[in-house]
Amino acid sequence: MDRPAPRPVTDVLAGARRVLIAEDLVDHTNVECSKPPQAGERSSDTSRPWQPKVAKSEVDDTFELNSRVSSGEERRRTGAPGESPGGRHDRSVSSTTRRSRIAVLEGLVDHTNVGACFRSAAALGVDAILVTPTCADPLYRRSVRVSMGTVFQVPWTRVDDWPASIQVLKDAGYVVAGMTLGEGAITLDELVAEDHDNLALVFGSEGHGLTPQTDRLLDRRVTIPMMHGVDSLNVAASSAVTFYATK
């Protein structure tokens, strides 16, 4: 293939509003964009239905686990009500009620994506994760590596009766929102504006997204607005965006 010569930086910056600088990224999976879904697929926030082989030398094979936080009891720094550690207002803390955010991973088959979702959940204050019967094992070695050990930090369990268990979430006071590109979906910004105290976020499998059975039981169908013709994000990337926006 004829590889074009790199453009001058001044040309790239012309008219740009935001610029990303990728310094010394050695993992091609982190650099590349997600594959567009195939015709007829109900892909939502999901990744490509394949996973390129990555050389072991390109992947960090180590992680550190602080025993003080392995139970999940000390995952958050304490501070004044309504204030984050940095002093800014934090929607996740209320003087009258505690907000709750949980994630549901439905049928994710890529252990890398499962581990990455756990890592984002830990970093962004998600309270718990539920994995469905067909979801890859969070304790599989690659999941643990990619999660940087946070599979031992974020409370999680596997739900056997899915999607019927969605009713259990609703009975517990959760609004169940599924990430999807399906018709009738509201934007993530609109979901944030609704400001729910208890929110369960459901992420579908790579390639096909949420199952029709799950889709019918959702309280909200939510999509992340895209630009430049990009129609979806890798499920791990979309989980990070969603966790941050709704925290």
C-alpha positions in Angstrom: 0.0 0.0 0.0 1.2 3.5 -0.8 1.7 5.2 2.5 1.2 9.0 2.2 3.9 11.4 3.6 3.0 12.9 7.0 1.3 16.3 6.8 3.0 19.3 8.3 1.8 20.0 11.9 0.6 23.5 10.8 -1.7 21.9 8.3 -3.2 19.5 10.8 -3.8 22.3 13.3 -5.5 24.5 10.8 -9.1 24.8 12.0 -8.7 22.3 14.7 -10.6 22.7 18.0 -9.1 19.8 19.9 -5.8 18.1 19.4 -4.8 14.6 20.7 -1.1 13.9 21.2 -0.4 10.1 21.4 3.1 9.9 23.0 4.9 6.6 22.6 1.8 4.4 22.4 3.1 0.9 21.5 -0.2 -1.0 21.5 -1.9 -0.8 18.1 -5.2 -1.7 19.7 -5.0 1.5 21.8 -4.1 3.6 18.7 -6.7 2.3 16.2 -10.4 3.2 15.9 -13.1 0.6 16.3 -14.3 -1.3 13.3 -17.7 0.0 11.9 -20.5 -2.5 12.5 -21.5 -4.8 9.6 -24.7 -4.2 7.7 -27.7 -5.4 9.8 -25.9 -5.5 13.1 -27.4 -3.7 16.1 -24.1 -2.4 17.3 -24.3 0.3 19.9 -21.4 1.2 22.2 -19.7 -2.0 21.2 -16.4 -2.9 19.7 -15.5 -4.7 16.6 -16.5 -8.5 16.5 -12.8 -9.5 16.3 -9.7 -8.9 18.3 -6.3 -8.5 16.7 -3.5 -10.5 18.1 -1.1 -8.3 20.2 2.5 -9.3 20.8 3.2 -9.9 24.5 5.9 -7.3 24.4 3.3 -4.7 23.5 1.1 -5.3 26.6 1.9 -4.4 30.2 2.0 -7.8 31.9 2.0 -6.4 35.5 -0.3 -4.7 37.9 -0.2 -3.6 41.5 -3.0 -4.3 44.0 -3.2 -2.3 47.2 -4.5 -4.6 49.8 -6.1 -1.7 51.7 -8.7 -1.2 48.9 -9.2 -4.8 47.8 -12.5 -5.0 49.6 -13.9 -2.0 47.8 -14.5 -0.2 51.1 -11.9 2.5 50.6 -12.2 3.1 46.9 -13.2 6.8 47.3 -11.5 9.6 49.1 -13.6 11.3 51.7 -14.5 14.9 51.5 -17.1 17.5 52.3 -20.6 16.6 51.1 -21.1 17.8 47.6 -17.4 18.3 47.1 -14.9 16.2 45.2 -11.3 15.7 46.4 -10.3 18.6 44.0 -12.8 20.9 45.7 -15.3 20.9 42.8 -19.0 20.0 43.1 -19.5 16.3 42.7 -22.9 15.0 41.6 -22.2 11.6 43.2 -22.4 13.0 46.7 -25.5 14.5 48.2 -26.2 15.9 51.7 -29.5 14.0 51.8 -29.1 10.9 49.7 -26.3 8.8 48.3 -26.3 8.3 44.5 -25.6 4.9 43.1 -24.2 3.8 39.8 -23.8 0.2 38.7 -22.8 -1.3 35.4 -24.1 -4.4 33.6 -21.9 -6.2 31.1 -24.2 -8.2 28.8 -22.5 -11.0 26.9 -19.0 -9.4 26.4 -16.8 -12.1 25.0 -13.5 -10.2 24.9 -11.6 -10.5 28.2 -9.7 -7.3 27.3 -12.9 -5.4 27.1 -14.1 -6.8 30.4 -10.9 -5.9 32.2 -10.9 -2.4 30.7 -14.5 -1.8 31.8 -13.6 -2.8 35.4 -10.6 -0.4 35.3 -12.8 2.5 34.2 -15.5 1.6 36.7 -13.0 1.6 39.6 -11.4 4.9 38.4 -14.7 6.7 38.0 -16.5 5.5 41.1 -19.0 2.9 39.8 -20.4 1.0 42.9 -20.7 -2.5 41.4 -20.7 -4.5 38.2 -23.1 -7.3 37.2 -22.0 -9.7 34.4 -24.5 -11.8 32.6 -24.2 -15.6 32.1 -22.6 -15.3 28.7 -20.1 -12.6 29.7 -16.4 -13.5 29.8 -14.9 -14.3 33.2 -13.5 -11.2 35.0 -11.1 -13.4 36.8 -9.5 -14.8 33.6 -5.8 -13.9 33.6 -6.0 -11.4 30.7 -9.1 -9.6 32.3 -7.2 -9.2 35.5 -4.1 -7.9 33.7 -6.0 -5.3 31.7 -8.1 -4.2 34.7 -4.8 -3.5 36.6 -6.2 -5.6 39.4 -9.4 -3.7 39.8 -11.5 -6.9 39.4 -10.5 -7.5 43.0 -11.5 -3.9 44.0 -14.9 -3.3 42.4 -17.7 -5.4 43.9 -19.2 -7.7 41.2 -21.3 -10.8 40.7 -22.7 -12.9 37.9 -26.5 -12.8 37.5 -28.0 -16.1 36.3 -31.5 -15.0 35.4 -30.9 -12.4 32.7 -32.6 -10.3 31.4 -35.4 -11.1 33.9 -33.1 -9.7 36.7 -33.7 -6.3 35.3 -36.9 -6.3 37.3 -34.8 -6.8 40.4 -32.8 -3.7 39.6 -36.1 -1.7 39.1 -37.5 -3.0 42.3 -34.3 -1.8 44.1 -35.0 1.7 42.7 -32.7 1.8 39.7 -33.5 3.4 36.4 -32.1 0.9 33.9 -30.5 2.5 30.9 -29.0 0.6 28.0 -26.4 2.0 25.6 -27.7 1.5 22.1 -27.9 3.0 18.6 -31.5 1.8 18.3 -34.4 4.0 17.4 -35.9 6.2 20.1 -32.6 6.5 22.0 -32.0 9.7 23.9 -28.5 11.2 24.1 -26.2 10.7 27.0 -26.4 14.4 27.7 -30.2 14.0 28.1 -29.8 11.1 30.5 -27.4 13.2 32.6 -29.9 16.0 32.7 -32.5 13.7 34.1 -30.2 13.4 37.2 -31.3 10.0 38.5 -30.2 9.0 42.0 -29.9 5.3 41.2 -28.8 4.4 37.7 -27.9 1.0 36.2 -26.0 1.2 32.9 -26.2 -1.8 30.5 -23.5 -2.4 27.9 -24.1 -4.9 25.1 -21.8 -7.4 23.5 -19.2 -6.8 20.8 -20.7 -6.6 17.3 -24.4 -7.1 18.0 -25.0 -4.8 21.0 -27.9 -5.4 23.4 -30.2 -8.3 22.9 -33.8 -7.6 21.8 -35.0 -9.3 25.0 -33.0 -6.8 27.1 -33.9 -3.8 24.9 -37.6 -4.4 25.6 -37.1 -4.2 29.3 -35.1 -1.0 29.5 -36.3 2.3 31.1 -34.1 4.4 28.8 -32.2 3.8 25.6 -29.2 6.0 25.4 -26.6 6.8 22.7 -23.4 8.8 22.8 -23.5 11.5 20.1 -20.8 10.9 17.4 -19.0 13.2 15.0 -17.1 12.8 11.7 -19.1 9.8 10.6 -18.0 7.6 13.4 -20.9 5.4 14.3 -19.8 3.6 17.4 -17.2 3.3 20.1 -15.4 0.3 21.5 -17.4 -0.9 24.5 -14.6 -0.2 26.9 -14.3 3.3 25.6 -18.0 3.9 25.7 -18.2 2.7 29.3 -15.5 5.1 30.4 -17.3 8.0 28.7 -20.6 7.0 30.2 -19.2 6.4 33.7 -17.6 9.9 33.7 -20.7 11.7 32.3 -23.1 10.1 34.8 -20.9 10.0 38.0 
